[in-house]
């Protein structure tokens, strides 16, 4: 454990002990990492004998089936509440801990942060100055090199020698497995060491795999988003001779480009449900589609869909030199057209970020295709600039060697004279 995490752990324990009660919240539509980390922190709080509540404001049926299963398995042990209950319970002596999220707009409590006396953050996503939840530096631990929030929470539990069940170990392992795409990315030596310790606590990898088995409906949503319907529909149009049949081709949803780079020509996909762009999705559905594209169809993937009536969500992945976190961070500096009928009080969101291989974002707009065009342009420009930078890194040492050779030749000439 690093000194920074050790100091944060000590502050976390101190703040829990001083609080009248503790609330733990992840991002909207919590995934395995958010729910696993929340349960881990709730476990620590219970050991410290403080009342603890896990906030999940999304309707249960909108959550991933595996996440639903985890909540059902633990709701007799942990107290799950919604946003309204949080508003009723919270007071200035309360502590709020956010896990797997640091951006205010991504939490259901975004408008109620002033109801508690202190806030702490545990996360592995990139910070953005304009949207990060405001708290003191000693009260946040954000480590972008960590695979997941579950990895960080596991380190805290193990460091405090907190006893936890094999079920809790399974939920924490599920968070790590999700955010590393089954250990194919975002892994460090610490990730594998943490996983080993979870397995020694009784976590069952096969049981974790069962959580990831999607039902038919979820698979159909993912595949329809990626591929569309490759079929010909018969429609009828009016002509001078009367009604005549006409073939209508449904457009494919995925647009793929090949970008030239030093390392070759990676394929970059941009996915939207083009025949029904206003369809609403959960953020985790966009993430699943992005992961699916990465398995064999593209080297970098951007999946877009409306996650509310006013906001477009984006999930991005990369397994090449294209830095999707860098691209998504540009969303903050860009304006998109907004429906003029949107109430003036509605928040306008423009935020994105992540790391090189995994990122996400959300923008308020009524033009999803403008967001796609922006991402396509940004991906191309950043790819070209990175190629130039990489070329300079290669050329500069060569130029330096040539310069040194010239100096040596001059010295040799002087000696000869």
Secondary structure, DSSP 8 states (H G I E B T S, - for coil): --HHHHHHHHHHHHHHHH-S-EEEE-SSS--HHHHHHHHHHHHHHHHTT--EEEE--S-GGGS-HHHHHHHHHHTTTSEEE-HHHHHHH--TT-EEEEES--BGGGSTTTT-GGGSSEEEEEE-S---TTTB----GGGEEE-TTSS-HHHHHHHHHHHTT----HHHHHHHHHHHHHHTTTTTSS--HHHHHHHHHHHHTT--HHHHHHHT---HHHHHHHHHHHH----EEEEEEEETTEEEEEEEE---SEEEEEEEETTEEEEEEEE--GGGTT-B--HHHHHHHHHHHHHHT-SEEEEEEESSSSEEEEEEEESSS--HHHHHHGGGG------TTS-TTS---EEEEE-SSEEEEEEE-S-HHHHHHHHHHHHHHHHHHHHHHHHHHHHHHHHHHHHHHHHHHHHHHHHH-
